Amino acid sequence: MKLKTIPKSYEEVMAMPRAKHRKPVRPNMFFRTLMRVASIPDLAVTDFSCNKIGMEKLGKNEPCLYLMNHCSFIDLEIAATLLYPKSFNIVSTSDGFVGKDWLMHKIGCIPTNKFASDLHLIRDMSYALKTLKSSVLMYPEASYSFDGTATPLPETLGGCLKLLGVPVVMIRTYGSFSRNPLYNNLKRRKVKVTADMEYILSPDEIKEKSAEELNEILAKNFDLDYWRWQQENGIKITEDFRAEGLNRVLYKCPHCETEGQMKAEGIRIHCEHCGAAYELTEEGTLRAENVEAAFTHIPDWYKWERECVKKELLDGTYHLNVPVDICMLLDTKHVYRVGEGVLDHSCEGFHLVGCDGKLEYKQAAIASYSVYSDFYWYEIGDVICIGDSKTLYYCFPKCEGDFVAKTRLATEELYKIEKAKKPRRSKA
């Protein structure tokens, strides 16, 4: 899926009016049916099936909050099928509205900037649930999984559930990551896709539990290892491109510890510095070809990279400083290409300078628990996105190297470090 971008000077973009907030609308039956029909081909190809658990507890016309894990575009097609013909609004990333604002609004989408404080979001969700009497679909992980395991959930999610006070239903998919993982530029493989649709929390249960207890319940429901699932279920990925792009995730060699020299092609990944090579097998394991295996399970390798980043942060040696092309988003008409700059990320947080010094933006380490980073974003390139509820800055690295995954890991670990420094408020 492509996104329309146009060049514009930084001064012109800053002089433009920001998009005005609009309340969500209840999607009518035509648009619900349109989404359902558009989903048929992909779900037929994947032989989709669903197991419903405890759904008899949900009233026939009772609005609820649907929470869903997020691995690929088929997730939305699954939701459109499972929820039909019921009305539901969808919490969507704001860049998805670019060039199709009218359509996105009509199908009930609620825009929000990922990993940025958004005061309107809870109000809009509450309005949809209580005024429009429409359910709300939310992907709380906000970003596709890089390594096939769960990504962090916002700490505010438990409190959000208490404010909304409606039943919570979990839609957990299996096979959508294996079918077209993000690192592989979402190339499709032949994999059956299934889902569990489970009623997990009633309004009374939400009321009696603390926000922290609710967060623990949600974390358990989102905890999943898709590589392990593939192996335990005997799923074979036979495509000869299955390892392409895996270097974006496994960017650091566990043998020589060199970064940015991993290269993945076909079914293999190797280090161009020391030569260590692995094959990604049809079963989803790593088979060492010319070294003693450091890892056979991709999430274990990624977890090791996280620990390496954490050590750099604690030692004060972590530092990203990379030239970037900069795009900006502040309305739903276009994404604006405003020029070049340098993105710096350190223990202090993000610092972006560009457009001949006219643009300068700082984002503190404690500002967000993660960062919107993506591979091959809208077919433009790998991106690191920072910003706030008013303006987003999309930074596309101009030099060779795999920066996106490490930056996400560093942001998440730095947030934990900074948060641990703050004194906990005692409970009265």
N, C-alpha and C positions, 0 to 999 in steps of 0.2 A: 504494500500500500504506500503510495507516494503522498507527499504533502507539498502544497504550493508555497514557494518562498520567493520573495522579491528583494532586490537591493534597495536600500534606503539609508541615508546618512543618519548617524546617531542623533543629531540635532532635530532632524525631521521626525524621527520616531518619538523622541521625548516630548515634542510639541503636540503630538497626537492625543486626542481624548482617550481615556481608558474605557474599556467595555463596561457598559452599565449592567448592574446585577438585575436578573429577572427571576421571578419565582418559577419553580417547576410547574409543568402542566401534566395532567393525567392523560396518558396516551390513549387514543381511541382504538376501537377494535380493528380498524383498517391497518393501522401501523403495527399493532400487535400481530395481526395475521401476516403482514408483510415480512416481519422479522422471522416468524415461524416458518413461512414458506421458503425464505432465503436460506434457512438453515438445513433444509432437507438433504441437499446433495452431499455435504460434508458428513452429516451424521449417517447417511446411508453407506457411504464409502467406508466409514470406520465401524460399521455394524454396531452402532451405539445402543446401549441398554442401561437401565437405571434400577437400583435397588432402593426402595423407599422404606424408611425406618421411623416409626412413631408419627407419621404424618396425619394419622386420624385425630391427633390432638389439636390440629389446627382447624379452626372454624372455616366453613366453606367460603365465606366472604370476609374473613378476618385478615386485616393487613399485618404483615410481619416484616422482619429484617432478614433478608437472605444474605448470608456470608459465604463467599466462594473463594477457593484457592485459584491462583492465576498462573497459567503456564503458556497459553497461546490463544489465538483469536477464537478457536473453537469453543472456548469456555463460554463466550457470549451466546454462541449458537446453541449450546447445551441449555443454558438458562432460558433462552427464548422458547425452547421446546418444552422443557419441564414445567415452566410457569404458565404456559398458554392454557386457557384464554384469560387468565387473571391479569389484572392491570399491575404493572410494576415500573417504578422509576429506577434509573441506573446511575450510580455515582461514577462519573467518567473524568478522565484527564482532560484538562482544558485544551490541550493541543489537538485533541480529537474533534473539536468543534471548528477548526480552521477550514474555511471554504465550504462548510456544510452546516452552518449554525442553525438554519431553519429546520433542517431534517433532524439534527440531533435533539433540538428542543422538542420537536413534535413527537419523537419516539420516547420522550420522557427522561432524557439524560440530564443529570445535574453536574455542572462543571466544577472542578476543583483543581488547584495547583498542587501537584504531588510534593509531599514532604515540606509543605509550607503551612503556617498557621492560617486557618480559614474560618472566620467567625460566621460566615454565611452558611457553611455546610450543614451544621447540626440543625439550624433553623429550617433550611430547605428540606432536610430529611424529615423533620418533625411535621412540616407543612404537608409534605406528600402523604405521610402516614395518617395524620389526624384530620386534615382538612380535605385532601383529595381522596382519602380512603384507599390509597394505593400502596402496595408493598414497595420496599426499597431493596435493590440488589447492590451489594457493595463487595469490592475486592480489597479487603483491608491490607493485604500485603503490598498493594500499590504498584509493585513492579514484578515483571516476570522473574522466575527463579533462574539464577545463573548456573548453579551446580546441581539442580534437581532436588534440592531440599527446601524446606520452608524458609521464607525470608522473614525478618523481624516484623512483628505487629506493633502498631502504635500503642503506647502506654495509656493513651486516653480512651481506648476502645471500651474498656469496662465501664468507665464513667458515661460514655456515650449510650451504652445499652440501658443504663439506669435512667438517663434523661428521656430516652425514647419510650421505654416501658412497654414494648411490644414483644411478642414471641420471636425467638431467633431460630432460624433453620439453617443448617450447614449443608452446602453442596460441595462434595469432595470428589474430584475427578481422578481417574486413573487412565494413563495412556496418553494424555494430551501433551505432556512434556516429551515423552518418548517419540511421539508422532512428529513433532517439529520443534526441537529445542531452540532457544534464542541464539545460542552460540553458533549454530549451524545456519544462520540467516533464515531460520524458520522454513528450511527445506522440508518437504513432507515425506514421511516414511509410511510404510504399510503397517499400521498398528490398530488393533481394536481399542476403542475408547469406551469406558464405562463410568458410572458415577454412583455415589451414595447420596441420597437426599434424606437428611435426618433432622428431626425436631429435637433441638438440644436444650433449649431454655424457655420456660414459660414466664409470663409477666410476674407471677408470684415468686418464682425462684430467683428472678433477677432482683426483685425488691428485697428479698431476705439476705442476699449475698452482698459482700463488699465488692468494690470495683477491682481490688486486687484478686479476689477469689474468682471473679468473672474472667479476668485476664488469664488466670491459670487454666481455666476450663477451655478458653478459646485457643490457647497455645497448644494444649494437648490435641485439640481437634484439627489443628493445622499442621501438626507434626507428621511429616511424611518424607520418605527417602525414595524417590522415583527410580533410581538405579537399583536399589535393593528390591523394590516391588517388581521390576523387570526380571531380576535374577530369580526371585522366589516363585514367580509365575511362569518361568520358562519362556519368556517373550524373546524372540530373536529379531534383531535389527540387521537385516542382510544388505542394506544399501551400501554401495562402495564409497559413499561420501560421508559416512556417519561420524568421522572424526574431524572433518573440516571445520576450522574455526575454534577447535577446542583449546587452542593456545590462548584465546581470550580469557578463558576461565583458569586454565593451568598455565599461568604466565611465568612461573618461577620453577627452575629446574631443582628437584630435590637432591640431585647428585653434586652439582657444582655450585648450586644456589645462585646462578646467574639469572637475572630477570630480563624479560623482553627478547630472549633468544629462542624461545620455544616456537616451533613451526608445526602446524598440523595440516596434513593433506590426506585425502582418501580415507584410509582406515587407521592411519598412524600419526603419532605425535613424537617429535624428537627435539633435542636441544642442539642448536647449531654451534654452541660453544664447546660442549664436551662430547657430543655425539650420542648421549643416552637416548634410547629409542623404545617406544612402547606401541603395541597394537591395541586398539579398542575392539574387543571381540564382539561377536554377534550377540553374546549374552549380556553385554554391558559391563564387562570387567576389563582391567588393564593387564596386558601380558607383556612383561619385559622381554626385549629381544636381545640385547647385548650387555645388560647389566643385571645385578641382583635387584629385584623389584623393591623400590622404596614404598610404593603404594600400588594396590590392585583395585582400589575403590575410589572413584573420582571425588566424592564428597570428603574422603579422608585427606586427599591431596589439598583440596580447597581449604579444609579446616586447618591444615598445617600452614598454609599461606596466611590465614587469618592470625595464627599465633605469631608468625614472623613479623607481620605488620604491627601487632600489639607490642612486641618487643622493641621495634624501631620507635614507636611512639613513647614508650616508657624510657627508652634510652635517649630520646630527643634527637634521633637521627633521621626520622621520617621527613621527607620533603619531596613534593611534586612541584615542578616548575616547567611548564610546557607551553610552547606557542600554540595558539588556537585561532580558528575562525569562529566568529561570534554571530549568533542569531538571537533575536529578541522576540518575545511574545507578550503582547499586552492587549490584543483584541482578537476577534475571531475571523478577521478578514484574511490575514496573511501571517506568515512567520517572516520577520524582516532580517535580511543579511546586512549587518551594520559595519562589518570590517574585521580587522585582526586585533589580537591582543595576547596577553600572557595570563594563564591561569596558575596561581600559586596556591598550594595546599600544604599546611604545616600544622603543628600542634596548636596554633592560634586559630585555625579555621581556614576558610577560603578567602582569597583576595584576587579579584579580577581587575586588570587594567587593560584598556584598549582604546581603539578609535583615536589614535594620536593623543592619548592621555585625557580625552574628554570623558571617557567612561571609567568609573572606578566604583567597584562594589565589594563590600566586605560582609562575610557571613561567619559569625562566631561558631566555634566548635560545638557549643551547647545548643545551638539554634534548632537542630534537627537530629533525630536518632538515625537517619540514613540520608542517602542522596539519590536523586533521580538520575541514574546512569543506565545506559542502554547500548546494545550492540546494533549497528546498522539501522539507526533510528530513521524510520520512514524512508528507507533506502537511500539515505544521505550519507551516513557514516556513524561510527561509534561516538557517543556523546556523553558529556558530563553536564548536567543541568543544575544550576543554583538559582536562587531568587526568593521572592516573597509572594504574598497573595496578589500583588499588583503587577509585578513584572518578573518574567523568567529569562534567564540568560543561558542559551544553549551553546556549549563550548565543544568544538570539534578539534581534537588534537591534530596538528599539522605535521608532526614528525612520526617516524616509525616507532612502534612499541605498543604494548598492551597495557593501557593505563586505567581503563574503565573499572574492571573488577577490583583492582587494588585500591582505587579511590573509594569505592563503595565500602570495602572492608575497613579502610582507615577511618572513614567517617563514622561508621558504626562503633568501632572500638574506641575512637576518640571521645565520642559522646558518652560512652560508659565510664571512661576514665574521668571526664569532667564532672559527670553527674555524681560519681562516688566522692568527689571532693566537697560537694555541697552538704551541709549538715542536714540530717533528717529532722523534719518537724515532729515533735512528740504528739501523740494522740491524747486529746483531752479526755 
